[in-house]
Amino acid sequence: MVWTESSPDTARIVEAAGAVLQTQAFGDPSHPPVLLIMGMMASMLWWPDRFCEELAAQKRYVIRYDQRDTGHSTHYPQGQPGYSSSDLTDDAIAILDGYGLASAHLVGMSMGGMLAQEAALRHRERVRTITLISTSPLGVSGLPSSSEAYQVHSAAAEGVDWSDLGAIADFLLRDVAILAGTRHPHDAEAASALIARDMARAPSFASATNHFMLW
């Protein structure tokens, strides 16, 4: 399934405090709900369509959404996020409310994993389980660190012109390539197409850099 704006049967706008959030659901609403929470600068598109479809095929009701400052959700001026990390956590709960769900399984990637953990701590009655991917709790030592190569790559982010979409795209391409690892082939062409698609959806893609200011 490819996301299109002409899919009203699977798309839904959810209102949160001070924002509107674009969401999309897959599967049967009677099945156990799974809310997918993506990481920094990444819209719902970074949860691949096929991944969502295959989860739904396993009798799960899958919901993905655009974080604030990504995709079709509310955007703020670059450098001026009108929200906190706690607001992003509350957004996840607002989506459950918008779908009439008392609780759900949460799956968080990177920053989304931090939000899932906060949701479980602050709204435990709304969270059935949490599944954490490429994330860790704050203030905990002794966990494996990222590779030296990725640390060098991350440090290079300080030299990126985050107001230049071309520079952002180049950085994201390198980021995706190094995160893909070496065990499986990396499809650079597909990654480039996804980044271009993500940028085209957002009215102000550079505003996604506001996520960096939350921690």
ZIRA-V353363 format. One record per residue. N is the residue number from 0. SS is DSSP state (alpha for helix, beta for strand, coil for the rest). D_CENTER is the distance of its C-alpha to the mean C-alpha in Angstrom with 1 decimal. Layout:
N;SS;D_CENTER / N;SS;D_CENTER
This chain:
0;coil;18.6 / 1;coil;17.4 / 2;coil;15.5 / 3;coil;18.2 / 4;coil;19.0 / 5;coil;22.0 / 6;coil;20.3 / 7;coil;21.0 / 8;coil;21.6 / 9;coil;18.0 / 10;beta;16.4 / 11;beta;16.6 / 12;beta;16.3 / 13;beta;15.9 / 14;beta;17.5 / 15;beta;16.4 / 16;coil;18.6 / 17;coil;18.9 / 18;beta;16.1 / 19;beta;15.4 / 20;beta;12.1 / 21;beta;11.9 / 22;beta;11.4 / 23;beta;12.8 / 24;beta;14.6 / 25;beta;16.4 / 26;coil;19.6 / 27;coil;22.2 / 28;coil;21.6 / 29;coil;24.3 / 30;coil;22.4 / 31;beta;20.5 / 32;beta;17.1 / 33;beta;13.8 / 34;beta;10.7 / 35;beta;7.4 / 36;beta;4.8 / 37;coil;1.7 / 38;coil;4.0 / 39;coil;6.5 / 40;coil;7.4 / 41;coil;4.9 / 42;coil;5.2 / 43;alpha;5.6 / 44;alpha;8.2 / 45;alpha;6.8 / 46;coil;7.6 / 47;coil;11.2 / 48;alpha;13.6 / 49;alpha;16.0 / 50;alpha;13.9 / 51;alpha;13.3 / 52;alpha;17.0 / 53;alpha;18.3 / 54;alpha;16.8 / 55;alpha;18.3 / 56;alpha;21.5 / 57;coil;21.8 / 58;coil;22.3 / 59;beta;18.9 / 60;beta;17.6 / 61;beta;13.9 / 62;beta;11.6 / 63;beta;8.2 / 64;beta;7.3 / 65;coil;6.7 / 66;coil;6.2 / 67;coil;9.7 / 68;coil;10.8 / 69;coil;8.7 / 70;coil;10.2 / 71;coil;12.8 / 72;coil;11.9 / 73;coil;14.3 / 74;coil;14.7 / 75;coil;16.9 / 76;coil;19.4 / 77;coil;18.3 / 78;coil;19.3 / 79;coil;19.6 / 80;coil;16.6 / 81;coil;18.1 / 82;coil;16.1 / 83;coil;15.6 / 84;alpha;13.2 / 85;alpha;15.2 / 86;alpha;14.5 / 87;alpha;10.7 / 88;alpha;11.9 / 89;alpha;14.4 / 90;alpha;12.1 / 91;alpha;11.0 / 92;alpha;14.7 / 93;alpha;15.5 / 94;alpha;13.7 / 95;alpha;15.9 / 96;alpha;18.8 / 97;alpha;18.1 / 98;coil;18.4 / 99;coil;21.3 / 100;coil;20.0 / 101;coil;21.7 / 102;coil;19.3 / 103;beta;16.7 / 104;beta;15.4 / 105;beta;12.0 / 106;beta;10.0 / 107;beta;7.8 / 108;beta;6.7 / 109;coil;8.3 / 110;alpha;7.7 / 111;alpha;6.0 / 112;alpha;9.4 / 113;alpha;11.3 / 114;alpha;10.2 / 115;alpha;11.2 / 116;alpha;14.4 / 117;alpha;15.2 / 118;alpha;14.9 / 119;alpha;17.2 / 120;alpha;19.6 / 121;alpha;19.8 / 122;coil;19.5 / 123;alpha;20.9 / 124;alpha;22.6 / 125;alpha;19.4 / 126;beta;17.8 / 127;beta;19.5 / 128;beta;17.9 / 129;beta;14.9 / 130;beta;13.8 / 131;beta;12.5 / 132;beta;11.4 / 133;coil;12.2 / 134;coil;12.5 / 135;coil;15.6 / 136;coil;17.1 / 137;coil;18.5 / 138;coil;22.2 / 139;coil;22.8 / 140;coil;24.9 / 141;coil;26.1 / 142;coil;22.9 / 143;coil;22.8 / 144;coil;21.6 / 145;coil;19.8 / 146;coil;22.4 / 147;alpha;24.7 / 148;alpha;23.6 / 149;alpha;20.0 / 150;alpha;21.4 / 151;alpha;23.5 / 152;alpha;20.7 / 153;alpha;18.6 / 154;alpha;21.9 / 155;alpha;22.3 / 156;alpha;19.4 / 157;alpha;22.0 / 158;alpha;24.0 / 159;coil;21.4 / 160;coil;22.2 / 161;coil;18.9 / 162;coil;20.7 / 163;coil;21.5 / 164;alpha;19.1 / 165;alpha;21.2 / 166;alpha;20.9 / 167;alpha;17.1 / 168;alpha;17.0 / 169;alpha;19.5 / 170;alpha;17.6 / 171;alpha;14.4 / 172;alpha;16.8 / 173;alpha;18.4 / 174;alpha;15.3 / 175;alpha;14.3 / 176;alpha;17.9 / 177;alpha;18.5 / 178;alpha;15.5 / 179;coil;16.9 / 180;coil;19.9 / 181;coil;23.4 / 182;coil;23.9 / 183;coil;22.6 / 184;coil;23.2 / 185;coil;20.6 / 186;coil;20.4 / 187;alpha;20.3 / 188;alpha;21.1 / 189;alpha;18.3 / 190;alpha;15.8 / 191;alpha;17.7 / 192;alpha;17.6 / 193;alpha;13.8 / 194;alpha;13.5 / 195;alpha;16.4 / 196;alpha;15.0 / 197;alpha;11.8 / 198;alpha;14.2 / 199;alpha;16.6 / 200;alpha;14.5 / 201;coil;13.8 / 202;coil;17.0 / 203;coil;16.4 / 204;alpha;13.9 / 205;alpha;15.5 / 206;alpha;14.5 / 207;alpha;11.0 / 208;alpha;13.2 / 209;alpha;13.8 / 210;alpha;11.0 / 211;alpha;13.7 / 212;alpha;16.1 / 213;alpha;14.8 / 214;coil;16.1
